[in-house]
Amino acid sequence: MSKNQYYVSAVDLKRNPIGNEGVAALTNGIAKTNSLIHLDLRSIAFTKEGAQHLFKALIKNRTVTCLRIGNIKGLHSNFMSGKAMQGITDYLKQSLQLTFLDLKGASIGNDGLTFLLAGLKVSRSVKDVNLCFNNLTGTSTVVDLILKTYIKRLTLDENPLGRHFVAEFYRASQDQEFYLSHLSLSACELRSPGLGELFASLRKGLYLTHLRLDAAGYDDFELRHLGWFLMNCATIKEFSTASCMFGDEGMGVVAEAFTEHSYIESLNLCHNKITSEGLQLTLDKLAEKCGKSLKSLNLSHNFINVHPSPTQ
């Protein structure tokens, strides 16, 4: 074994405040190792300087498949906004082995996303990207992540995408399909009006099997669009619409969709306002058609009370 060669397959340094100096000290080993596969540097307090050192070292590395450089929730010490992300473009263009990139809570913003997108448009190895809680707004750059990259799993939770994202997605997807299999858009300030356009855009996902739309705001009209989407999108296997505050009417729309779409295997409706009536309607629809496919139904934290008290 060469004295300059390192044989470690996983390095986990999360929640150690080593800062930019610590990252700089690590780079020699990262660049030289031929065995490192998993690298976890979440919440270690590095900024632009540390990021520059890290990406230069990773370009020389040929083994890392899993890279986690975001933040753990509540410990947002890695700060990678703007030009701190500049080096990731060349890294992604040259990396042939990276498959998972975790930038959760790294505060990359729209400027940092531009550098990330430039690399992802070229990379064919990266398949899973977590961009949760990065202060991304509804720009065309976010839409391009969905439509113009080779990734299969994309998490955009807790970004203020809002109505502008829905409009951009709808416009850009009119003549273009996308190939994501997993998409999460929870708590992205997606509110009525406009969710009908979002569901129309999601129909363009030829291989979309897993969809999370938790904490979205449906009105009665948008609920009809939700039902239409579930009835007409035959690829969906797992769907989550938790914490959307809809009650039995919303549950009725979802249950009615069961009669047309018998492919859903997992359905998450927790933290809504569904009562015993909505539960019974769901069970009736399951008995009609969907029972054979549905394997998981989450109705926790609703208002279901099978045996109401005498005072109710």
C-alpha positions as CSV (number, residue, x, y, z in Angstrom):
1,M,0.0,0.0,0.0
2,S,1.4,3.4,-1.0
3,K,1.9,5.8,1.9
4,N,0.0,8.5,-0.1
5,Q,-3.0,6.3,-0.8
6,Y,-6.1,6.2,1.4
7,Y,-8.5,3.2,1.5
8,V,-11.7,4.5,3.2
9,S,-15.1,3.9,1.6
10,A,-17.2,6.2,3.8
11,V,-16.4,9.5,5.6
12,D,-19.1,11.0,7.8
13,L,-18.2,14.4,9.4
14,K,-21.6,15.9,9.8
15,R,-22.2,18.3,12.7
16,N,-18.5,18.9,13.3
17,P,-17.8,22.7,12.9
18,I,-14.5,22.2,11.0
19,G,-15.2,25.2,8.8
20,N,-13.2,26.2,5.7
21,E,-9.9,25.3,7.2
22,G,-11.1,21.8,8.0
23,V,-12.4,21.3,4.5
24,A,-9.1,22.5,3.0
25,A,-7.3,19.9,5.1
26,L,-9.5,17.1,3.8
27,T,-9.1,17.9,0.2
28,N,-5.7,16.1,-0.2
29,G,-7.2,12.9,1.0
30,I,-10.4,13.3,-1.1
31,A,-8.3,13.9,-4.3
32,K,-6.0,11.0,-3.8
33,T,-8.3,8.2,-2.6
34,N,-9.5,5.5,-4.9
35,S,-12.0,4.0,-2.5
36,L,-14.2,6.8,-1.1
37,I,-17.8,6.3,-2.0
38,H,-19.9,8.1,0.6
39,L,-18.9,11.6,1.8
40,D,-21.1,13.4,4.3
41,L,-20.1,17.0,5.1
42,R,-23.5,18.3,6.3
43,S,-23.5,21.2,8.8
44,I,-19.8,21.6,9.2
45,A,-19.7,25.4,8.8
46,F,-18.1,26.0,5.4
47,T,-18.7,28.8,3.0
48,K,-17.5,29.9,-0.5
49,E,-13.8,29.3,0.3
50,G,-14.4,25.8,1.6
51,A,-16.7,25.0,-1.3
52,Q,-14.0,26.0,-3.8
53,H,-11.4,23.7,-2.2
54,L,-13.9,20.9,-2.0
55,F,-15.0,21.0,-5.7
56,K,-11.5,21.2,-6.9
57,A,-10.6,18.0,-4.9
58,L,-13.7,16.2,-6.1
59,I,-12.8,16.8,-9.7
60,K,-9.7,14.7,-9.1
61,N,-11.7,12.0,-7.3
62,R,-13.1,9.2,-9.4
63,T,-15.0,7.2,-6.8
64,V,-17.5,9.3,-4.8
65,T,-21.1,8.3,-5.6
66,C,-23.0,9.9,-2.7
67,L,-22.2,13.5,-1.7
68,R,-24.0,15.3,1.1
69,I,-23.0,18.9,1.6
70,G,-26.2,20.6,2.7
71,N,-27.4,21.1,6.2
72,I,-29.3,19.1,8.9
73,K,-32.5,20.8,9.8
74,G,-31.9,23.3,12.5
75,L,-28.2,23.4,11.9
76,H,-27.8,25.6,8.9
77,S,-24.0,26.2,9.0
78,N,-23.0,25.4,5.4
79,F,-23.6,28.5,3.4
80,M,-23.3,28.0,-0.4
81,S,-25.1,30.9,-2.0
82,G,-24.1,32.5,-5.4
83,K,-20.5,32.0,-6.4
84,A,-19.9,29.4,-3.7
85,M,-21.6,27.0,-6.2
86,Q,-19.5,28.0,-9.1
87,G,-17.1,25.0,-8.9
88,I,-19.9,22.5,-8.9
89,T,-20.5,23.1,-12.7
90,D,-17.1,21.7,-13.7
91,Y,-17.3,18.9,-11.1
92,L,-20.6,17.6,-12.4
93,K,-19.5,17.9,-16.0
94,Q,-16.5,15.7,-15.3
95,S,-17.9,13.3,-12.7
96,L,-18.9,9.9,-14.2
97,Q,-19.8,8.2,-10.9
98,L,-21.8,10.6,-8.7
99,T,-25.4,9.5,-8.4
100,F,-26.8,11.3,-5.3
101,L,-26.3,14.9,-4.4
102,D,-27.8,16.4,-1.2
103,L,-27.8,20.2,-0.9
104,K,-30.7,20.4,1.5
105,G,-30.7,23.7,3.3
106,A,-27.5,25.0,1.8
107,S,-29.0,28.4,0.9
108,I,-27.8,28.1,-2.7
109,G,-30.6,30.4,-4.0
110,N,-31.5,31.1,-7.6
111,D,-27.9,32.2,-8.4
112,G,-26.4,29.0,-7.1
113,L,-29.0,26.9,-8.9
114,T,-27.9,28.4,-12.2
115,F,-24.4,26.9,-11.6
116,L,-25.9,23.6,-10.5
117,L,-28.2,23.4,-13.5
118,A,-25.3,24.0,-15.9
119,G,-23.6,20.9,-14.6
120,L,-26.7,18.7,-14.4
121,K,-27.6,19.4,-18.0
122,V,-24.4,17.6,-19.0
123,S,-24.1,14.9,-16.2
124,R,-25.7,11.6,-17.0
125,S,-24.6,9.9,-13.7
126,V,-26.5,12.1,-11.2
127,K,-30.0,10.6,-10.6
128,D,-31.1,11.9,-7.2
129,V,-30.9,15.5,-6.1
130,N,-32.2,17.0,-2.8
131,L,-32.7,20.8,-3.0
132,C,-35.1,21.1,0.0
133,F,-35.2,24.5,1.8
134,N,-32.9,26.5,-0.5
135,N,-34.9,29.7,-1.0
136,L,-35.6,28.8,-4.6
137,T,-38.3,30.8,-6.3
138,G,-40.4,29.9,-9.3
139,T,-37.9,30.7,-12.0
140,S,-37.5,29.0,-15.4
141,T,-34.3,27.5,-13.9
142,V,-36.3,25.4,-11.5
143,V,-38.5,24.2,-14.4
144,D,-35.4,23.3,-16.4
145,L,-34.3,21.0,-13.6
146,I,-37.4,19.0,-14.3
147,L,-37.5,19.2,-18.1
148,K,-33.8,19.4,-19.2
149,T,-31.7,17.1,-17.0
150,Y,-31.2,13.4,-16.6
151,I,-32.1,13.1,-12.9
152,K,-34.8,10.7,-11.8
153,R,-35.5,11.9,-8.3
154,L,-35.9,15.5,-7.4
155,T,-36.9,17.0,-4.0
156,L,-37.9,20.7,-3.9
157,D,-39.7,20.8,-0.6
158,E,-39.9,24.0,1.4
159,N,-38.9,26.4,-1.4
160,P,-41.2,29.4,-2.1
161,L,-41.9,28.3,-5.7
162,G,-45.4,29.7,-5.7
163,R,-47.7,30.6,-8.5
164,H,-44.9,31.8,-10.8
165,F,-43.4,28.3,-10.9
166,V,-46.8,26.7,-11.8
167,A,-47.2,29.2,-14.7
168,E,-43.6,28.6,-16.0
169,F,-43.9,24.8,-15.7
170,Y,-47.2,24.8,-17.5
171,R,-45.9,27.0,-20.3
172,A,-42.7,25.0,-20.8
173,S,-44.3,21.6,-20.6
174,Q,-46.8,22.1,-23.3
175,D,-44.6,20.7,-25.9
176,Q,-42.1,18.7,-23.8
177,E,-42.3,15.6,-21.6
178,F,-40.1,14.8,-18.7
179,Y,-38.6,11.7,-17.2
180,L,-38.5,12.0,-13.4
181,S,-39.8,9.0,-11.5
182,H,-39.9,10.8,-8.1
183,L,-40.9,14.4,-7.6
184,S,-41.6,16.1,-4.2
185,L,-43.1,19.6,-4.1
186,S,-44.3,19.8,-0.5
187,A,-44.7,23.1,1.3
188,C,-43.7,25.1,-1.9
189,E,-46.5,27.7,-1.4
190,L,-48.6,26.1,-4.1
191,R,-52.0,27.5,-3.7
192,S,-55.2,28.1,-5.6
193,P,-55.8,29.3,-8.2
194,G,-53.5,27.5,-10.6
195,L,-53.1,24.0,-9.3
196,G,-55.1,22.8,-12.3
197,E,-52.2,23.9,-14.4
198,L,-49.8,22.1,-12.2
199,F,-51.7,18.8,-12.6
200,A,-51.8,19.3,-16.3
201,S,-48.0,19.7,-16.4
202,L,-47.5,16.7,-14.2
203,R,-49.3,14.6,-16.8
204,K,-46.2,15.1,-18.9
205,G,-44.2,12.8,-16.7
206,L,-44.0,9.6,-18.7
207,Y,-42.4,7.7,-15.8
208,L,-43.7,9.6,-12.8
209,T,-44.5,7.0,-10.1
210,H,-43.9,8.9,-6.8
211,L,-45.4,12.3,-6.2
212,R,-45.6,14.4,-3.0
213,L,-47.7,17.5,-2.8
214,D,-48.0,17.9,1.0
215,A,-49.1,21.3,2.4
216,A,-50.7,22.5,-0.8
217,G,-53.8,24.7,-0.7
218,Y,-56.8,23.3,-2.6
219,D,-60.1,25.0,-3.0
220,D,-63.2,23.2,-4.2
221,F,-62.5,23.8,-7.9
222,E,-58.9,22.6,-7.6
223,L,-60.1,19.4,-5.9
224,R,-61.7,18.5,-9.2
225,H,-58.4,18.9,-11.0
226,L,-56.8,16.6,-8.4
227,G,-59.4,14.0,-9.1
228,W,-58.9,14.4,-12.8
229,F,-55.2,14.0,-12.4
230,L,-55.5,10.8,-10.3
231,M,-57.9,9.3,-12.8
232,N,-55.8,10.0,-15.8
233,C,-52.2,9.5,-14.7
234,A,-51.8,5.8,-14.8
235,T,-48.1,5.8,-13.9
236,I,-48.6,7.1,-10.3
237,K,-47.9,4.3,-7.7
238,E,-47.3,6.4,-4.5
239,F,-49.1,9.7,-3.9
240,S,-49.0,12.0,-0.8
241,T,-51.2,15.0,-0.2
242,A,-50.8,15.4,3.6
243,S,-51.5,18.6,5.5
244,C,-53.7,20.1,2.8
245,M,-56.6,20.7,5.2
246,F,-59.3,19.1,3.0
247,G,-62.1,17.2,4.5
248,D,-64.7,14.6,3.4
249,E,-65.3,16.4,0.1
250,G,-61.6,16.1,-0.8
251,M,-61.6,12.5,0.4
252,G,-64.6,11.9,-1.9
253,V,-62.8,13.2,-4.9
254,V,-59.8,11.0,-4.2
255,A,-62.0,8.0,-3.4
256,E,-63.9,8.5,-6.7
257,A,-60.6,8.5,-8.6
258,F,-60.0,5.0,-7.2
259,T,-62.8,3.7,-9.5
260,E,-60.8,4.8,-12.6
261,H,-57.2,4.4,-11.4
262,S,-56.5,1.1,-9.9
263,Y,-52.7,1.4,-9.9
264,I,-52.1,3.4,-6.7
265,E,-50.2,1.3,-4.2
266,S,-49.5,3.9,-1.4
267,L,-51.7,6.9,-0.5
268,N,-50.9,9.4,2.3
269,L,-53.7,11.6,3.4
270,C,-52.6,12.3,7.0
271,H,-53.1,15.7,8.8
272,N,-56.2,16.6,6.9
273,K,-59.9,17.0,8.1
274,I,-61.3,13.7,7.1
275,T,-64.1,12.3,9.3
276,S,-65.7,8.9,9.7
277,E,-67.9,9.6,6.8
278,G,-64.9,10.2,4.5
279,L,-63.4,7.0,5.8
280,Q,-66.5,5.0,5.0
281,L,-66.6,6.4,1.5
282,T,-63.0,5.4,1.0
283,L,-63.6,1.9,2.2
284,D,-66.6,1.5,-0.1
285,K,-64.5,2.6,-3.1
286,L,-61.6,0.3,-2.1
287,A,-64.0,-2.6,-2.0
288,E,-65.2,-1.7,-5.5
289,K,-62.0,-1.6,-7.4
290,C,-58.8,-0.4,-5.8
291,G,-58.4,-2.9,-2.9
292,K,-56.1,-5.2,-4.8
293,S,-53.5,-2.6,-5.7
294,L,-53.5,-0.3,-2.6
295,K,-51.0,-1.6,-0.1
296,S,-50.6,1.4,2.2
297,L,-53.3,4.0,3.3
298,N,-52.2,6.7,5.8
299,L,-55.2,8.5,7.4
300,S,-53.5,9.4,10.7
301,H,-54.1,12.8,12.4
302,N,-57.5,13.3,10.9
303,F,-60.9,13.7,12.6
304,I,-62.0,10.1,12.3
305,N,-64.1,8.8,15.2
306,V,-65.9,5.6,14.6
307,H,-67.6,5.6,18.0
308,P,-68.6,9.3,18.7
309,S,-69.2,10.2,22.3
310,P,-72.8,10.9,23.5
311,T,-72.1,14.6,23.6
312,Q,-71.2,14.8,19.9
